[in-house]
């Protein structure tokens, strides 16, 4: 009997796992009061009063990619550079600067409103797809870190979306429609899985419309091991899975350092050089 080629077996396996329901695409123009109230309750549970006093954040991550991620989306994953990272966020207007390190060297990203710039080992890249991917990643990582606080931005509407279990915790789902979306997307949709008891944000599932090669794909990120720092409850463990067009583990990373209010401004976060205020490593988390 002729054996099925390995690649064909793999593709057949992917197709057999494509039964997941995709995020609702119905038109939503105004927020439902119950949904908005749930997001507000989640913000409060995470420490909204303390978050209001934060102007900038300095964080450090370490992570590991699953084998499929770099193969499925090599430009988005950029695994030669995206291993550990130091990241700086100014919350308003939102500016994110990322310094990624990996086997390929150093990748710097500067994400400002309506703009994105990247450099590999000191050389600025103008490659369109790489810039779109970097914008998507920068915005998504802001979402993952800020959790329910990310959805304070204008142009977001909310609707109830049912319920689900996350790590055996019963969650109410809220569908958030972001306009503009993540990265260069005109619109993205995010399902927030909010713990019915604690109101903590346990998971987000999101579309990835900011890149041609990911349009139609969906991923989710589950948040675990929450830690109170400066009065805010932050997740320190992040687990990402591809949910559509197939189901596979993609990426796992941990928050290794976080501090707030260094007094950062845009001048500290130039693409070619961070000032000493920005460059100082993020304070390590206590264990």
VENMOHU-V65800 format. One record per helix or strand of 2 or more residues. SS is the DSSP state (2 for helix, 1 for strand). FROM is the first residue (numbers start at 1). TO is the last residue. If there is no record, write none. Layout:
ss=<SS/SS>
from=<FROM/FROM>
to=<TO/TO>
//
This chain:
ss=<2/2/2/1/2/2/1/1/1/1/1/2/1/1/1/1/2/1/1/1/2/2>
from=<6/33/48/56/67/74/84/95/105/115/123/128/156/169/188/201/212/218/232/248/266/276>
to=<16/46/51/65/72/77/90/102/112/120/125/152/166/178/195/207/214/229/244/260/268/279>
//
